[in-house]
Structures are given as structure tokens and as C-alpha cells.
Amino acid sequence: MNKLHPDHPRKIFIAHSIGMTDKAVEYAKTLGAFEVYVPGIDTIQTGTEKEILEANRRALKDADECHVLWDLSSLGTIFDMGMAFGLGIPIYIVKTKTHHWTKFVVKREGKYLIE
């Protein structure tokens, strides 16, 4: 089971690459009673990029934590992480692939990026 922030969040935003929607849904199921927001399911993906980012921002504003599953293919996931950081929301790295410039993030897999 994943270590959750000591304040026991009620709402978790799961930032993820759109190609990892199934894995994000799987992960959401492991969170039990927590309320989760999975953008690949909960954000309408047929809008413009701006509409998608605005919907994710609204959801992030209501979140207690941002958990991240990323496969290096989505700049939107990086954007969501930046929004979470800007809003002061703890960011928990669940899963990522290795890439030379992402070592900072990869080393924190299973840990909080910012507490």
C-alpha cells in the first residue's frame, strides 16, 4: 500500500499521461475510500488543450494531494504537476519511466516530491 501524506487527504488528483489512463484507474482503486479525480476519465478529453487544462486546474484546486503516473509522453502531466506545485499541493510520484533529465523525479518514486 502506498504511504499517504500524514494529514490523510480526502481528495486525490491523479495526474497521468493519457496513455496511462487504465493504470491510473487501477491505482485509484488501491486508494480505498479516498475521493479521486482521474483526468483521463473525469476530464472531457474532446475539448481544446486550454479547456482540458482549465478543467484539471479546477479539480486540482479541490485536491488535497496530486499523485503522478507518467510515461514521459505527456507535457500535460508536467503542466498538472506545475499547477499542483503552484497551488501548494503535495505531489506524490507513483510511477514514471527513466529519462536523463527526469532523475530528480524518478529518484522520488514512491515518495513525496514536495511536502
C-alpha positions as CSV (number, residue, x, y, z in Angstrom):
1,M,0.0,0.0,0.0
2,N,1.2,3.5,-0.8
3,K,2.3,5.8,2.0
4,L,-0.2,8.7,2.1
5,H,0.5,12.2,3.4
6,P,0.2,12.2,7.2
7,D,-2.7,14.6,7.1
8,H,-4.8,11.9,5.5
9,P,-6.1,13.6,2.4
10,R,-9.7,13.2,1.3
11,K,-9.3,14.2,-2.4
12,I,-6.6,12.9,-4.6
13,F,-5.9,14.2,-8.2
14,I,-4.1,11.5,-10.2
15,A,-2.1,13.3,-12.9
16,H,-1.2,10.9,-15.7
17,S,-0.3,10.5,-19.3
18,I,-3.4,9.8,-21.3
19,G,-1.9,6.5,-22.4
20,M,-1.7,5.5,-18.7
21,T,-5.4,6.1,-18.0
22,D,-6.0,2.4,-17.3
23,K,-3.1,2.3,-14.9
24,A,-4.4,5.5,-13.2
25,V,-7.8,3.8,-12.8
26,E,-6.1,0.7,-11.4
27,Y,-4.1,2.8,-9.0
28,A,-7.2,4.8,-7.9
29,K,-8.8,1.5,-6.8
30,T,-5.9,0.9,-4.4
31,L,-6.7,4.2,-2.6
32,G,-9.8,2.8,-1.0
33,A,-12.2,5.3,0.5
34,F,-10.4,8.4,-0.8
35,E,-12.1,10.5,-3.4
36,V,-10.1,10.5,-6.6
37,Y,-10.1,12.5,-9.8
38,V,-8.6,10.7,-12.8
39,P,-8.4,13.3,-15.7
40,G,-8.4,10.6,-18.4
41,I,-11.9,9.6,-17.2
42,D,-13.2,12.7,-15.3
43,T,-12.0,15.5,-17.7
44,I,-13.7,15.7,-21.1
45,Q,-10.8,15.0,-23.5
46,T,-12.6,16.3,-26.6
47,G,-12.1,20.0,-25.7
48,T,-9.3,22.2,-26.6
49,E,-6.0,21.9,-24.7
50,K,-6.9,25.1,-22.8
51,E,-10.3,23.6,-21.8
52,I,-8.6,20.4,-20.6
53,L,-6.0,22.3,-18.6
54,E,-8.7,24.6,-17.0
55,A,-10.8,21.6,-16.0
56,N,-7.7,19.9,-14.5
57,R,-6.9,23.2,-12.6
58,R,-10.4,23.3,-11.2
59,A,-10.1,19.7,-10.0
60,L,-6.6,20.4,-8.6
61,K,-7.8,23.3,-6.6
62,D,-10.1,20.9,-4.7
63,A,-7.5,18.3,-4.2
64,D,-5.5,17.6,-1.1
65,E,-2.7,15.7,-3.0
66,C,-1.6,15.2,-6.5
67,H,-0.4,11.6,-7.3
68,V,1.5,11.2,-10.6
69,L,1.8,8.3,-13.1
70,W,3.9,9.5,-16.0
71,D,5.5,7.7,-19.1
72,L,7.4,10.7,-20.5
73,S,4.8,11.2,-23.3
74,S,2.6,13.9,-21.7
75,L,3.5,17.5,-21.4
76,G,0.1,17.9,-19.8
77,T,1.2,15.8,-16.8
78,I,4.2,18.1,-16.3
79,F,1.8,21.0,-16.5
80,D,-0.5,19.4,-13.9
81,M,2.5,18.9,-11.6
82,G,3.4,22.5,-12.1
83,M,-0.1,23.6,-11.2
84,A,-0.1,21.4,-8.1
85,F,3.2,22.8,-7.1
86,G,2.0,26.4,-7.6
87,L,-1.1,25.7,-5.5
88,G,1.0,24.2,-2.7
89,I,-0.5,20.7,-3.1
90,P,1.8,17.8,-2.1
91,I,3.0,15.8,-5.1
92,Y,3.4,12.0,-4.8
93,I,5.3,10.2,-7.6
94,V,3.6,6.8,-8.1
95,K,5.2,5.7,-11.4
96,T,7.5,7.1,-14.0
97,K,10.0,5.9,-16.6
98,T,13.6,6.9,-16.6
99,H,15.0,9.7,-18.7
100,H,18.2,11.6,-18.2
101,W,16.6,14.9,-17.2
102,T,13.9,13.3,-15.0
103,K,16.3,11.8,-12.5
104,F,15.1,14.3,-9.9
105,V,11.6,13.0,-10.2
106,V,12.5,9.3,-10.7
107,K,14.5,9.2,-7.5
108,R,11.4,10.2,-5.7
109,E,9.2,7.4,-7.0
110,G,7.1,6.2,-4.0
111,K,7.9,9.4,-2.1
112,Y,6.6,12.9,-1.9
113,L,8.2,15.4,-4.4
114,I,7.3,18.4,-2.3
115,E,5.9,18.2,1.2
